[in-house]
């Protein structure tokens, strides 16, 4: 059994997250905090009692104003940092109106802290995509399923 990093054993904050893989050919839509130094997949917190697929469609509507169809479950990643921990559920998503030749903008003032970018699959490691197992999953889909950054 893997050892748990001591920094993740203290009381902290837990996040239950859903993320969507949005593709256009060899490009993926990523998001980052304005001025931030890392990227992540679109999505967000799952509310208590809310189905993950419902949460993902809600989050995509809130973030970029699109209607999405959640397709298939890809996997789950447990991740920890600075006394916080999350479980992220990852799904493939269809968004017929999104194309890599047009970058979406935030759908509301509440999302103005976010910026979006299309990134070629082969360039993911240059964009500090977190949690880190996603890079391998997106470049080698047969490796997806379960990952953890908590074990040493």
WOCORKA-V137175 format. One record per pair of residues at least 12 apart in sequence whose C-alpha atoms are under 6 Angstrom apart, sorted by sequence separation. I is the first residue (numbers start at 1). J is the second residue. D is the distance in Angstrom with one decimal. If there is no record, write none. Layout:
I_J_D, I_J_D
This chain:
76_88_5.5, 43_56_5.7, 76_89_4.6, 76_90_6.0, 75_90_5.4, 43_59_5.4, 74_90_5.4, 74_91_5.2, 73_91_4.5, 100_118_5.9, 72_91_5.6, 72_92_5.3, 71_92_5.4, 19_41_5.7, 20_42_5.7, 71_93_5.4, 19_42_5.6, 70_93_4.6, 19_43_4.3, 69_93_5.7, 18_43_5.6, 69_94_5.1, 18_44_5.6, 68_94_5.7, 17_44_5.3, 68_95_4.8, 17_45_4.5, 16_45_5.7, 17_46_5.6, 16_46_5.7, 18_56_5.9, 64_106_5.1, 65_107_5.0, 63_106_5.6, 64_107_4.6, 63_107_5.5, 63_111_6.0, 75_144_5.9, 77_146_5.8, 79_148_5.9, 14_84_6.0, 16_86_5.7, 18_88_5.4, 20_90_5.8, 75_145_4.0, 76_146_5.1, 77_147_4.8, 78_148_4.7, 79_149_5.0, 12_83_4.9, 13_84_4.7, 14_85_5.0, 15_86_4.5, 16_87_5.3, 17_88_4.6, 18_89_4.7, 19_90_4.9, 20_91_5.0, 21_92_4.8, 22_93_5.5, 75_146_5.5, 77_148_5.5, 12_84_5.2, 14_86_5.6, 20_92_5.7, 21_93_5.7, 20_93_5.8, 8_83_5.7, 24_99_5.9, 24_100_6.0, 34_113_5.6, 33_113_5.8, 34_114_5.5, 33_114_4.7, 34_115_5.8, 32_114_5.7, 32_115_5.6, 31_115_5.7, 31_116_4.4, 30_116_5.7, 30_117_5.4, 29_117_5.8, 29_118_4.6, 39_128_5.9, 40_129_5.4, 28_118_5.4, 38_128_4.8, 39_129_4.7, 40_130_5.4, 27_118_5.9, 28_119_5.3, 38_129_5.9, 27_119_5.2, 27_120_4.3, 26_120_5.6, 27_121_5.7, 26_121_5.8, 4_150_6.0, 4_151_5.0, 3_151_5.5, 2_151_5.4, 3_152_5.9
